Amino acid sequence: MNESAKSRGVYFLADDGVLELSIAFLNSFRAYNPKLSLCLIPYSARISRLRAHLRRIDG
Protein backbone atom coordinates (compact mmCIF):
# COMPACT_ATOMS: atom_id res chain seq x y z
CA MET A 1 0.00 0.00 0.00
CA ASN A 2 1.42 3.38 -0.94
CA GLU A 3 1.58 6.37 1.39
CA SER A 4 -1.47 8.18 -0.03
CA ALA A 5 -3.63 5.08 0.46
CA LYS A 6 -2.65 4.98 4.14
CA SER A 7 -3.90 8.52 4.70
CA ARG A 8 -7.29 8.00 3.07
CA GLY A 9 -10.49 6.84 4.69
CA VAL A 10 -14.25 7.09 4.73
CA TYR A 11 -16.47 8.82 7.27
CA PHE A 12 -20.15 7.92 7.55
CA LEU A 13 -23.08 9.20 9.60
CA ALA A 14 -25.41 6.71 11.25
CA ASP A 15 -27.10 5.52 14.41
CA ASP A 16 -29.23 2.52 15.41
CA GLY A 17 -32.26 4.09 13.70
CA VAL A 18 -30.75 3.24 10.31
CA LEU A 19 -29.11 0.01 11.42
CA GLU A 20 -30.29 -2.16 8.51
CA LEU A 21 -29.06 0.35 5.91
CA SER A 22 -25.78 0.78 7.79
CA ILE A 23 -25.18 -2.97 7.95
CA ALA A 24 -25.75 -3.28 4.20
CA PHE A 25 -23.34 -0.40 3.55
CA LEU A 26 -20.69 -1.71 5.96
CA ASN A 27 -20.78 -5.26 4.61
CA SER A 28 -20.44 -4.02 1.03
CA PHE A 29 -17.77 -1.50 1.95
CA ARG A 30 -15.63 -4.08 3.75
CA ALA A 31 -16.03 -6.61 0.92
CA TYR A 32 -14.52 -4.16 -1.57
CA ASN A 33 -12.28 -2.05 0.72
CA PRO A 34 -10.93 -4.34 3.43
CA LYS A 35 -8.01 -2.08 4.40
CA LEU A 36 -9.45 1.40 3.94
CA SER A 37 -10.06 3.26 7.20
CA LEU A 38 -13.67 3.70 8.24
CA CYS A 39 -14.95 6.16 10.85
CA LEU A 40 -18.47 6.36 12.26
CA ILE A 41 -19.86 9.80 13.07
CA PRO A 42 -22.92 9.14 15.23
CA TYR A 43 -25.82 11.53 14.86
CA SER A 44 -27.36 10.46 18.14
CA ALA A 45 -26.33 8.56 21.25
CA ARG A 46 -28.16 5.44 20.02
CA ILE A 47 -25.26 3.48 18.52
CA SER A 48 -24.88 0.37 20.70
CA ARG A 49 -26.14 -2.10 18.05
CA LEU A 50 -24.22 -0.35 15.26
CA ARG A 51 -21.02 -0.32 17.34
CA ALA A 52 -21.42 -4.06 18.03
CA HIS A 53 -21.69 -4.75 14.29
CA LEU A 54 -18.60 -2.64 13.59
CA ARG A 55 -16.64 -4.68 16.15
CA ARG A 56 -17.73 -7.92 14.47
CA ILE A 57 -16.60 -6.87 10.99
CA ASP A 58 -13.42 -5.00 11.97
CA GLY A 59 -12.26 -7.39 14.65
VOVONU-95239 format. One record per residue (C-alpha): residue number from 1; residue in three letters; chain; x, y, z. Coordinates in Angstrom, 2 decimals, always signed. Each point is the difference from the previous one (the first is absolute). Layout:
BEGIN
+-----+------+------+---------+---------+---------+
| pos | code | unit |       X |       Y |       Z |
+-----+------+------+---------+---------+---------+
| NUM |  ala |    A |       X |       Y |       Z |
...
+-----+------+------+---------+---------+---------+
END
This chain:
BEGIN
+-----+------+------+---------+---------+---------+
| pos | code | unit |       X |       Y |       Z |
+-----+------+------+---------+---------+---------+
|   1 |  met |    A |   +0.00 |   +0.00 |   +0.00 |
|   2 |  asn |    A |   +1.42 |   +3.38 |   -0.94 |
|   3 |  glu |    A |   +0.16 |   +2.99 |   +2.33 |
|   4 |  ser |    A |   -3.05 |   +1.81 |   -1.42 |
|   5 |  ala |    A |   -2.16 |   -3.10 |   +0.49 |
|   6 |  lys |    A |   +0.98 |   -0.10 |   +3.68 |
|   7 |  ser |    A |   -1.25 |   +3.54 |   +0.56 |
|   8 |  arg |    A |   -3.39 |   -0.52 |   -1.63 |
|   9 |  gly |    A |   -3.20 |   -1.16 |   +1.62 |
|  10 |  val |    A |   -3.76 |   +0.25 |   +0.04 |
|  11 |  tyr |    A |   -2.22 |   +1.73 |   +2.54 |
|  12 |  phe |    A |   -3.68 |   -0.90 |   +0.28 |
|  13 |  leu |    A |   -2.93 |   +1.28 |   +2.05 |
|  14 |  ala |    A |   -2.33 |   -2.49 |   +1.65 |
|  15 |  asp |    A |   -1.69 |   -1.19 |   +3.16 |
|  16 |  asp |    A |   -2.13 |   -3.00 |   +1.00 |
|  17 |  gly |    A |   -3.03 |   +1.57 |   -1.71 |
|  18 |  val |    A |   +1.51 |   -0.85 |   -3.39 |
|  19 |  leu |    A |   +1.64 |   -3.23 |   +1.11 |
|  20 |  glu |    A |   -1.18 |   -2.17 |   -2.91 |
|  21 |  leu |    A |   +1.23 |   +2.51 |   -2.60 |
|  22 |  ser |    A |   +3.28 |   +0.43 |   +1.88 |
|  23 |  ile |    A |   +0.60 |   -3.75 |   +0.16 |
|  24 |  ala |    A |   -0.57 |   -0.31 |   -3.75 |
|  25 |  phe |    A |   +2.41 |   +2.88 |   -0.65 |
|  26 |  leu |    A |   +2.65 |   -1.31 |   +2.41 |
|  27 |  asn |    A |   -0.09 |   -3.55 |   -1.35 |
|  28 |  ser |    A |   +0.34 |   +1.24 |   -3.58 |
|  29 |  phe |    A |   +2.67 |   +2.52 |   +0.92 |
|  30 |  arg |    A |   +2.14 |   -2.58 |   +1.80 |
|  31 |  ala |    A |   -0.40 |   -2.53 |   -2.83 |
|  32 |  tyr |    A |   +1.51 |   +2.45 |   -2.49 |
|  33 |  asn |    A |   +2.24 |   +2.11 |   +2.29 |
|  34 |  pro |    A |   +1.35 |   -2.29 |   +2.71 |
|  35 |  lys |    A |   +2.92 |   +2.26 |   +0.97 |
|  36 |  leu |    A |   -1.44 |   +3.48 |   -0.46 |
|  37 |  ser |    A |   -0.61 |   +1.86 |   +3.26 |
|  38 |  leu |    A |   -3.61 |   +0.44 |   +1.04 |
|  39 |  cys |    A |   -1.28 |   +2.46 |   +2.61 |
|  40 |  leu |    A |   -3.52 |   +0.20 |   +1.41 |
|  41 |  ile |    A |   -1.39 |   +3.44 |   +0.81 |
|  42 |  pro |    A |   -3.06 |   -0.66 |   +2.16 |
|  43 |  tyr |    A |   -2.90 |   +2.39 |   -0.37 |
|  44 |  ser |    A |   -1.54 |   -1.07 |   +3.28 |
|  45 |  ala |    A |   +1.03 |   -1.90 |   +3.11 |
|  46 |  arg |    A |   -1.83 |   -3.12 |   -1.23 |
|  47 |  ile |    A |   +2.90 |   -1.96 |   -1.50 |
|  48 |  ser |    A |   +0.38 |   -3.11 |   +2.18 |
|  49 |  arg |    A |   -1.26 |   -2.47 |   -2.65 |
|  50 |  leu |    A |   +1.92 |   +1.75 |   -2.79 |
|  51 |  arg |    A |   +3.20 |   +0.03 |   +2.08 |
|  52 |  ala |    A |   -0.40 |   -3.74 |   +0.69 |
|  53 |  his |    A |   -0.27 |   -0.69 |   -3.74 |
|  54 |  leu |    A |   +3.09 |   +2.11 |   -0.70 |
|  55 |  arg |    A |   +1.96 |   -2.04 |   +2.56 |
|  56 |  arg |    A |   -1.09 |   -3.24 |   -1.68 |
|  57 |  ile |    A |   +1.13 |   +1.05 |   -3.48 |
|  58 |  asp |    A |   +3.18 |   +1.87 |   +0.98 |
|  59 |  gly |    A |   +1.16 |   -2.39 |   +2.68 |
+-----+------+------+---------+---------+---------+
END
